[in-house]
Amino acid sequence: MSTGSHTEIRELSNDERIFNLYKNVWIGYPGAVAIRDRMEGLLKLPTTHRMPNLALIGESNSGKSMLLNNFFKRHSPDLDPNAEKTVLPVLIVQMPAEPNESRLYGAILHQLFAEPTNRELPASMINRIKVLFRSLEVKMLILDEFNNALAGSYIKQRRFLNGIRYLSNELMIPIVVAGTVEAQRALSSDPQLANRFEPVYLHRWKLDENLIRLLMTFEPTLGLKQKSNLYEQINAENILISSEGLIGDMLMMLRRLAEKAIKDGTEHIEPRWLTKAFLDDFGWVIPSMRMKRAG
């Protein structure tokens, strides 16, 4: 987002600025850019019988979806109605809630607007997927929430992972799976798959120059009329503590505080708002505590 657009945002009405707060914003920090570049490299590889694959591993709210959505946006299909055909370089599919190869193939067909028929066999679905992928020139398949592969029984897991291996062999395109550490555990349980999927990681943030640059980049997107100086050390420390280093929680907390600043006319995030005492009263719950309550 350019500086000019930041100025334009500050000139919007309060309601418009609050709406704009919660739009997806790509923050191109070094760790995410390096992984995105690795994915770009996979797209350019020649077709072989055993394509290299990637496993994007990170905790919940570590920025996986932000990265994948940005990558997809860079390779979104051309929707020109006058084009001779539609080309879909990258397809993102949400994993089914439990390991089931038929449901996975059905989810892929659903994303391609080619719903599976009642009781359609997996072999039939695979054949249709291959035809559609060739027609649409799909060069990469991304499977999000791959940690769901561990949700079923051992037999279901084995059958599902065999289906992933078969899918990789048949499509001959790079596959990127994304999920929590459980996704890596699922892959590790199958030595052949583990060798095919190179793991890359989105780690928790720590107090360093990268965090300071992140806060300096993100603050202008909040659309506040006064500076909050989030990058100053005491502010950065408190932000890190309250988000536990997870970028998704970090950005959501700052957006909620920015919304408060817009509504009450403060127009900046005060340093005391970032303290534990204030955030407790504000209703912010740190990630680990949310997990405990959910459990």
FENWO-V32485 format. One record per run of one state. SS is the DSSP state (h for helix, s for strand, l for the rest). FROM is the first residue (numbers start at 1). LEN is the number of residues. If there is no record, write none. Layout:
SS,FROM,LEN ; SS,FROM,LEN
//
This chain:
l,1,2 ; h,3,8 ; l,11,3 ; h,14,8 ; l,22,8 ; h,30,14 ; l,44,9 ; s,53,6 ; l,59,5 ; h,64,11 ; l,75,15 ; s,90,5 ; l,95,6 ; h,101,11 ; l,112,10 ; h,122,15 ; l,137,3 ; s,140,5 ; l,145,1 ; h,146,5 ; l,151,3 ; h,154,18 ; l,172,2 ; s,174,6 ; l,180,1 ; h,181,8 ; l,189,2 ; h,191,6 ; s,197,6 ; l,203,6 ; h,209,14 ; l,223,10 ; h,233,11 ; l,244,3 ; h,247,17 ; l,264,7 ; h,271,4 ; l,275,1 ; h,276,7 ; l,283,4 ; h,287,8 ; l,295,1
//
